[in-house]
Amino acid sequence: MRIFRDEGRLSPDYIPEKLPHRDEEFKLLKSFFSGVVEGRALVSTRVIITGSVGTGKSALVKLFGMNAVEAAKRSGINLKFIYINCRISRNTLSILTRMIEQLRARLPTRGFSNEELFHKILSYLDARDIYAIVALDEVDALISRQEDALYLFSRIGEERATLPRISLILVTRNPEIFDILYESTRSSLLGNVIHLREYNSKELYDILKFRAEEALLPGVLMEESLRLIADLAGERGDARYALDILWRAGKYAEAEGSPKITPEHVRKASASVYPAIRREHLEFLDQHEQLILLALSRGLQEGQAYLTASELNQHYKLVCEEYSTQPRAYTRFWEYLQRLDDLGIIRINVKSEGMKGRRSYISLPGIPVSILQRELESILERGKRHRYR
C-alpha cells in the first residue's frame, strides 16, 4: 500500500512555505532586515539566532532568506541570500569560496590572503550594486577553531566608506560560544538576538499535521498516531525528531502493506531512532512492574496509543491471575506506574477532561508492544520455572 505522496516533504532539508509557531520570530527577522531589503540600510545588520536541536533555526533562516530576496526584487533591489553551514565549510577560505560560488562571481581564489579575497568580494558587490545576507549556520564550529571570518565580517563598516553590502545571520545552539571571541569582535556582533524556544506537544502536533498533509496520502495517518508522535517528541521539543519518527513510521507501514500508519508503527519508528529499553533493564524490574508492562503491551495491541490508568489496572489484574500472583492494591499499583515513568519506560500524561476531572493516560513510547510482550513473557515464564523448582 502507498503511504507517501512526497516523502521529501519530511526531510530536514525541505523548507515549507510556512513554519507553524514561528510567526513572531519571522516577523522579527523581517523587522531587523527591513532596511537591507529596501536598500536603505546605512550599517551592516547582524542577527544571532539561538535554540536547541529541532527548534527550526535553519528552516527559519532559509525561509526568511528566500522571502527577503523576493521582497527586495519587488523593490528593485538586487539582494542575494547566501547560506553556509560551518560544519561543512570549516575555515575562512572555504566560507569565502562558497560566497563566490553562490554569487556566481568569476573571482580568482588562489594567491590571496583571506582579507584580500574578502575585499575582492566586497568590490564585486559594489561594482554590481548587489546586497547580500550571509547566513552562517552552526557558527560555533567556526568560532571554536579560532578562524578569522567573523573578524572580517565585523570590520566591514570600519574599513570601507561604501554602503554596507553584507549583512549577517549567525545561527548557533550555544550562544555562550561567543564568549571566546575577542571583545571587539564580540561587541560588534552581539546586537540582535532571537532565541527559539523548544516546541511543546501541541505545537508539534500542528507542525506534524501540516507536514503530513504535504507528504502523505489523505487518510493514511491515524489521529492517535499523530498525537502519539507529538507526545513523544514533546519530551524533547524537537520537530526534527518528530518528522523523523513520522517518516520512519510511514516506511514501516509501507513495508507491512498497511493502509494506515498505526500507533504500533510509531512505536517501532521511535525505537529505531532512539532505542530506550533493553532486555537487561526489564530483567531487573520488580515482578509487578514486569506484570504491569506486560498488561500495558497487551492492552495496546488493539491499535491504541494510550490506556487510562483504570483500564491498565484491569489488564494488570488479568495478567496477575494468569501468573498466579496476587495483584497489589491500587495505591501500590500507582506507585509502580510512577517508578516506571521515572525510569522513562512508560509515560504518564494527565489530562483535564472538563466535568469529568483529570484522567491519567499511559503510553509506551520507547519500544514496540510486540517486542515488549515477547521479552516480558519470556522473563516471567523463566521466573515461574525457577519458583517451582
C-alpha positions, 0 to 999 in steps of 0.5 A: 500500500502507498503511504507517501505522496512526497516523502521529501516533504519530511526531510530536514532539508525541505523548507515549507512555505510556512513554519507553524509557531514561528510567526513572531520570530519571522516577523522579527527577522523581517523587522531587523532586515527591513532596511537591507531589503529596501536598500536603505540600510546605512550599517551592516545588520547582524542577527544571532539566532539561538535554540536547541536541536529541532527548534527550526533555526535553519528552516527559519533562516532559509525561509526568511532568506528566500522571502527577503530576496523576493521582497527586495526584487519587488523593490528593485533591489538586487539582494542575494541570500547566501547560506553556509553551514560551518560544519561543512565549510570549516575555515575562512577560505572555504566560507569565502569560496562558497560566497563566490560560488553562490554569487556566481562571481568569476573571482580568482581564489588562489594567491590571496590572503583571506582579507584580500579575497574578502575585499575582492568580494566586497568590490564585486558587490559594489561594482554590481550594486548587489546586497547580500545576507550571509547566513552562517549556520552552526557558527560555533564550529567556526568560532571554536577553531579560532578562524578569522571570518567573523573578524572580517565580517565585523570590520566591514563598516570600519574599513570601507566608506561604501554602503554596507553590502553584507549583512549577517545571520549567525545561527548557533545552539550555544550562544555562550560560544561567543564568549571566546571571541575577542571583545571587539569582535564580540561587541560588534556582533552581539546586537540582535538576538532571537532565541527559539524556544523548544516546541511543546506537544501541541505545537508539534502536533500542528507542525506534524499535521501540516507536514503530513498533509504535504507528504502523505496520502489523505487518510493514511495517518491515524489521529492517535498516531499523530498525537502519539508522535507529538507526545513523544517528541514533546519530551524533547521539543524537537520537530526534527525528531518528530518528522523523523519518527513520522517518516520512519513510521510511514516506511514501516507501514509501507513495508507491512502493506498497511493502509494506515500508519498505526500507533504500533508503527510509531512505536517501532519508528521511535525505537529505531531512532532512539532505542530506550529499553533493553532486555537487561533493564526489564530483567531487573524490574520488580515482578509487578512492574514486569506484570504491569508492562506486560498488561500495558503491551497487551492492552495496546495491541488493539491499535491504541496509543494510550490506556487510562490508568483504570483500564491498565489496572484491569489488564494488570489484574488479568495478567496477575491471575494468569501468573498466579500472583496476587495483584497489589492494591491500587495505591501500590499499583500507582506507585509502580506506574510512577517508578516506571515513568521515572525510569522513562519506560512508560509515560504518564500524561494527565489530562483535564477532561472538563466535568469529568476531572483529570484522567491519567493516560499511559503510553509506551513510547520507547519500544514496540508492544510486540517486542515488549510482550515477547521479552516480558513473557519470556522473563516471567515464564523463566521466573515461574520455572525457577519458583517451582523448582 
